[in-house]
């Protein structure tokens, strides 16, 4: 298929947790803007391959890679494969995450460790792995998908809120350290978004959202695309949350 000229033509984007939901919508939006896409997934290979098919139909290259990105060895192998098959990663979307709602009195150390590893440690490991090539090229976009829970505590629990709040500090540090190198770092903090994960949670309700409804995956993806296209935006937290948290 013929490739149309897009604002991100010639760029390679890595979307972690990109096989479904918000991640899949982000991958497709970046592809529509011209980027070639690497989709990371942990278990759902069929879903990841479906997203790749859609990306290729849009005329872009696509690659699906299984990796547990909370483990540094798997991250290194994944990034090396992307560089071999697509080229260096220019746009990183740290979207992979988990949210297990647990009553406060039932949260144990293992729950804390799991959420920190999946939601926060993984973002650090993947960012560190792609940074050398971004710095060589003097161009990069680091986009961390956090949550309104980082700002309000949310409804899942402190184990989740802390892991997502940590992403804000991670973003601010990268933004400050890399601003003069053509690399930006920003965070997106969605509220409740209509996804398979949300629909599986019987406690999820839009009553806490002033707009009165859940967000859509495309509304989040459009924000990520805007950040990827903007060279003057860095160190910021963008809040597509229906008015739940106002700043």
PyMOL commands that set and color helices and strands:
alter all, ss='L'
color gray80, all
select helices_A, chain A and resi 21-32+45-57+72-85+104-106+109-137+149-152+158-181+196-199+206-208+217-229
alter helices_A, ss='H'
color red, helices_A
select strands_A, chain A and resi 12-15+36-41+62-66+91-94+140-145+183-188+237-238
alter strands_A, ss='S'
color yellow, strands_A
deselect
rebuild
show_as cartoon
